[in-house]
Amino acid sequence: MPWYVLFWCVIKQITQIMKKLITGIAVLTAFLFSTSISKAQDTSWGPMVGLNAATLVDMPLNTYKPGVNLGLFLNHSNRERTGIKVEATYSQMGTLFNGFDQRVEMHYIQVPLYGVWYLNDRGNDFRPKLMIGPYVGFLMNATGSNTTDNQFITENFNSLDFGGKGAFGFNWKISPRVWLNSEFYVGGSFANIYKTDIINIKNRSFGLNAGLSFPLN
């Protein structure tokens, strides 16, 4: 393949990835703008990192593959016990296979929207919480196989993944304006992520995230 054709393919792939990144960030930005018109002290944001274990459900011999999460989050609560949280995270997904060296690597931008229930009232420095809500995942890239003849590439998967997540964790006030946010979550797809019905597979993952939140005001 001529070098200029390869160069064009790389540029095209980078452009597609950037579009999906921008879409995820735009969702978070729009939500940030919409909540900023309310009381600023009720809204906080920050960076987050985490580890996950992911697999593809209903694929033979599948087992969990470790990965990382990296992104931003936004908290909003103007009530004693309830609030919302939205995230935009890069998440490494996919699966390993028992007894085989093959793997499937999938890279998503995930945007979950949680309803949050705090287990104690505002004013406490340590606030346990439960969270549940839907998410949308934007597929950035997929590579791998489970046999030499069965290849899994980006074009074979749906570009969007719709699913749900549930989590429990805590917010801990570590300084007058900084909170440590941490939660353990589980999540999975609602529908087949493969483009044909020949294979019916869904994402499933669990993980632990942590981040620092800062008030908007």
N, C-alpha and C positions, 0 to 999 in steps of 0.2 A: 504494500500500500504506500503510495507517495506520501512524503512527510506533510505536505500541505493538506491532504485529505485527512490524515490523522489529526493534524492540528485543528482543523475545522470541527471534527467530531468531538474533540476535547472541549473546545469552546462552546459547542452546542450543549454538551452535557452540563458544563458549569452554569450556563445560562438557565437551564431547566431547574437545577438545584437552587440557584439564587431566587428564582421566581417563587419556589415553594417556601424558602426561608422568609422571603419578604411577606408572603401571604400570612404565615404564622405570626410574624412580628406585627403585621398590620392588625390582625385580630386583637392581639394584646394591647396595641396602642389605642385602637378604637374603644376598647373597654376602659382603658385608663382615662381617656378623655371624657367618656360618659360619666364615670364616677367622680371625676375631679370637680364637677360642678356641685357635688354635695359637700358635706363637711370634710375638709381635708384631713382632720385628725382621725377620721374613721377609716382612712385608706392608707395602706402601706404597700411597698413593693421591695423586691430584692432579687439577688442571684441565688441559684440553687444548683447543687450537684448531687449525684446519687449513683447507686449501683442497682442493677436489675438482673433477673434471670428470666429468659424468654424462651418460648417454644412455639411450634406450629401444631395446633390441635388436629387430631385425626390423620396425621401423617405417620405411616408405619415406622416403628423403632425410634420415634422422636424422643428427645430428652432436652433438658434445659441448657441454654447457652448463656454464659455471663456477658454483661454489657454495662454501659455507662449511660447516665442521663446528665444533661447539662442545659440550663436555660434560665428563664426569668419567671417570676410569679407576682401576682397582685392579690392582696387581701382587702376585703371591704366588709365592715360590720358597723351598723349603727343601732344594734339591739343588744340586749343582755346576753342572749344565748345563741343567736343565729348569725350567719354571715355567708359570704360567697368567696370563692378563691378561683382564679383563673391562672393557667400556666401556659407557657410556650417553651417546649423542651425538645432538644435533639436527643433521640433515644436509639440505641443500638438494639435491634431485635433479631429474630431469626430462630434457628434451631440447630442442635447437634443430633447425631444418630448413634444409638447404642451399638457398639461393635464395629463401627465404620469410621473412617477418617473424614468422610464428607461432612459438609456443613452448609447451611444457608445463612448468608449475612444480609440483613435488611436494615436500612437506615431511614428513620422517620422523623418528621417534625410533628409532635403531638400537642394538641391544644385541648386539654380537659377543662371543664367548667364544673366546679364542685359546689354543692350546698354544704355548709359547715354548721355543725351543732356543737357548741362548747358545753362542757360538762360542769362549768361553774360560771359565776357572774363576772362581768367586767370589773376591773380594779384589782383582780388577783394577778400576781406576777408569774404564776404557772397555770396554764389553761389547757387541760386535756381536751381533745376534740375528736369527733367522728365526721367523716366526709363521704359523700357519694355524688356521682354525676356522670354525664356523658362526655365522650371525647371524640374528636376527629383527628385522624392521622394522615399526614401528607407524605407519601412514599418518595424518598429522594433517590434511593438506589437499592438494587437487590442483585446478589450474585450467589452462585453455588449450585449444588446438586445433591441428590441422594443416591443416584447411580450414575454410571458413565453415560447412560442414554437419556436420563431425565434431568434436563437442565432447568434451573430457575433463574431467570433474568428479569430485569425491571419491566420489560415490555409484557411479560406474562402475568403481571399482577395488576390489580386495580390501583389507580393512583390515590384513591381515598379509602380510608379504613374508619368505619364508624363503630364505636363500642362504648363500654362503660367501665368505670373505676370506683372502687370503694377503698377507704383508708381510715386509719386511726393514728393519732399522734399527739403532739403538744406544741404550744407556743410558750416560750420561756423568756421573760424579760431579763436581759443580761446587762442593760444600761438604761438610762432614762429614755433614750430614743431608739434603742436597738433590741429586736427580739430574735431569738433563735427559733426557727420553724423546722419541725421534723415530723415525718410521717412514714409509716409502712403502708404500702398499697398493693392491691391486686387488681388486675384488669384484663379485659378480653374483647375480641371482636363480636359484633352482633351477627355478621353475615360472612359469607365466603369472600376471601381476599384474592382468590385466583380468578382469572378472567373467564374461564370455562368451567362447566359443571363436571368435567372429567376428573378434576381434583377438587375436593371441598375441604378447605383448610381455613383455620382462623388463628389470629394472634392470641397468645395468652402470656401474661407476664406478672411478676411480682417484684417488689423492690423497696429500697429505703432511700429517701431523699432528705436533704438538710439544706437550709439556707438562712440568710440573715435578712430581716425586713427592716425598712426605714420609712418613717412617715413622709407623706408628700409635702406637708407644710414646713 
